[in-house]
Amino acid sequence: IRNQWGKEIYKERKFDLISLYHKFIRETDNERLVDENTWNDLNMDSVFSLIDRNISAIGSQYLYSLLHRYEKAAGILSARFNQYKYFSGNKNIRERILVHLHKLRHNNVYFIPNVIFQDVPKRPKFYFIFYLLAILPIISISLIFYSPIFIFISLPLVITNIFVNYFYGRRIAGYFADISYLSTMLRVGIRLSELDNNEISQIIALKKLKKFSVALNKKIGWLVIDKSKLDDITSALIDYFNYFCLFNIIFFIHSIEYISSNQKKLKTIYELIGSLDSTIAIASYLKSVPYYCHAELNHDNNIDVKSIYHPLLENPVSNSFHIHNKSALITGSNMAGKTTFIKTMGLNIILGRSISICLAKEARSEERRVGKECRSRWSPYH
């Protein structure tokens, strides 16, 4: 973790998984999102990969979505920028956070949004039958010691449960891994909430959700037992209860109902962890750039940048640009850098209005009010 600070992380990025969280939430406020044509024209996947120093899969998903969203509140943008400076200057708390987030580095963590951002399976209408099928084999097998005739009752019940576990279990098996990593997320959230820090807003919010996280993690405990860490006898007993007494199905029905009714809190925990990781990742990225600034917003029809540059160029030529209350026509010969300059402005607009940084020494842009919406004049929509 310490060696990676301030350095680009080279890894295979599966954008179909990284974009999963964004796909679930992008319908909520489409007008504030960077459209896909603009995103692709500006090669924003490469810009994301450059900034993506996240240690967790959740952090990568959150950052990807964050870079797609125009933030209209100047206070939120300022708060984000101040957090970058805070983590840059507080190595101890930063590294302690990252050690906990390291547990969420696996690719399977990318599937957590499937459980908390979309509808989960509803409890079966006649779910009480599963409870009945679970307890009857235990009773009948116990009664064999009193009368051998109960063996003829136990055998059909066990066979029935094997078939139920096979057919219904296959339908819900895909959720078991997702719930397992949901449990990991909850444990990480609990550990982060226990850090002795009252300055980081995400940790303060996680402290308030600790009681809920502990309670839910207990409810889903049976489903997320790691049998590889158990002895053979204990592991065999768990398999026995799952196959013959439907314990896995019973706990799934019980857990999924609780998960469904508390998805809002789970979304909040997911986003707090993602925000924390992506904030540290951006701070790490800023450590590697020549200079940067926080783009200020104004109401004066004024765009003013000094020494702005393109992040994807190895040796970028910086440019200064000032325009007040008018448009501009950019001319020049082929290969002179017109397109590069326009793209430099465009992607810095997105960076400024999403993660609150601009790759320039100074940057000021106009904030225009359109009805109830507040948008930047720099926005690709204009």
JOPEVEN-V356552 format. One record per pair of residues at least 6 apart in sequence whose ideal C-beta (glycine too) atoms are under 6 Angstrom apart, sorted by the first residue. I is the first residue (numbers start at 0). J is the second residue. D is the distance in whole Angstrom. If there is no record, write none. Layout:
# JOPEVEN-V356552
((I,J,D) (I,J,D))
This chain:
# JOPEVEN-V356552
((0,94,6) (0,97,5) (4,283,6) (5,283,6) (5,286,4) (5,287,5) (8,52,5) (12,48,6) (16,109,4) (17,59,5) (17,60,6) (17,63,5) (18,63,6) (19,112,5) (20,60,4) (20,64,6) (20,112,5) (21,63,6) (21,64,4) (21,67,6) (23,112,5) (23,116,4) (25,32,6) (31,68,6) (31,69,5) (32,67,5) (33,67,5) (33,349,6) (37,379,5) (41,342,6) (41,345,5) (41,346,5) (45,311,6) (46,346,6) (47,63,6) (47,66,6) (50,284,5) (51,59,6) (52,280,4) (52,283,4) (52,284,6) (53,59,5) (53,276,5) (53,277,6) (53,280,4) (54,97,5) (54,100,5) (54,101,6) (55,100,5) (55,103,4) (55,104,6) (55,276,5) (56,108,4) (56,109,5) (57,103,6) (57,272,5) (57,273,5) (58,273,5) (58,276,3) (58,277,5) (61,273,3) (61,277,5) (62,277,4) (65,353,6) (66,353,5) (68,353,6) (69,352,5) (70,76,6) (70,352,6) (71,373,4) (73,296,5) (76,355,4) (79,355,4) (80,293,4) (80,355,4) (82,278,5) (83,281,6) (83,282,4) (83,285,6) (86,93,5) (86,279,5) (86,282,4) (87,282,5) (92,196,6) (93,279,6) (99,187,5) (99,190,5) (99,191,6) (100,276,5) (102,183,6) (102,187,6) (103,187,6) (107,176,6) (107,180,5) (108,180,5) (110,177,5) (111,180,6) (111,181,6) (111,184,6) (113,177,6) (114,177,5) (114,181,5) (115,262,5) (115,265,4) (115,266,6) (119,255,5) (119,259,5) (122,252,5) (122,256,5) (126,252,5) (129,245,6) (129,248,6) (129,249,6) (132,160,6) (132,245,6) (133,244,5) (133,245,5) (133,249,5) (135,156,5) (136,156,5) (136,157,5) (136,243,6) (136,244,6) (139,149,5) (139,152,5) (139,153,4) (139,156,6) (140,153,5) (142,149,4) (143,149,5) (143,150,5) (157,243,5) (160,243,5) (160,245,6) (161,242,6) (164,242,6) (164,245,6) (171,251,6) (175,222,6) (178,219,6) (178,222,5) (179,223,4) (182,216,6) (182,219,6) (182,223,4) (185,212,5) (185,216,5) (188,205,5) (188,212,5) (188,268,5) (189,209,6) (189,212,5) (191,202,6) (191,205,5) (192,205,4) (192,206,5) (192,209,4) (194,202,6) (196,202,5) (201,271,5) (201,274,6) (201,275,4) (204,271,5) (205,271,6) (208,268,6) (211,264,6) (218,254,5) (218,257,6) (219,254,4) (221,250,4) (222,250,5) (226,234,4) (240,246,4) (241,247,4) (281,354,6) (285,291,6) (290,360,6) (291,356,5) (291,358,5) (292,357,5) (292,359,6) (292,361,6) (292,362,6) (293,355,6) (294,351,4) (294,357,4) (294,362,4) (294,364,6) (295,363,5) (296,366,4) (297,363,6) (297,365,6) (300,324,4) (300,365,5) (301,323,5) (301,365,6) (302,322,5) (302,364,5) (303,321,5) (303,363,5) (304,320,5) (304,359,5) (304,362,5) (305,319,5) (305,359,6) (305,360,5) (305,361,4) (306,317,4) (306,359,6) (306,360,4) (307,318,6) (307,343,6) (307,347,6) (307,359,4) (308,315,4) (308,317,4) (308,358,5) (309,315,5) (309,343,4) (310,358,6) (318,340,6) (329,337,5) (331,337,5) (347,357,5) (347,358,6) (348,377,4) (350,356,5) (351,357,5) (352,375,6) (364,375,5) (364,377,5) (365,376,4) (367,374,6) (367,376,5))
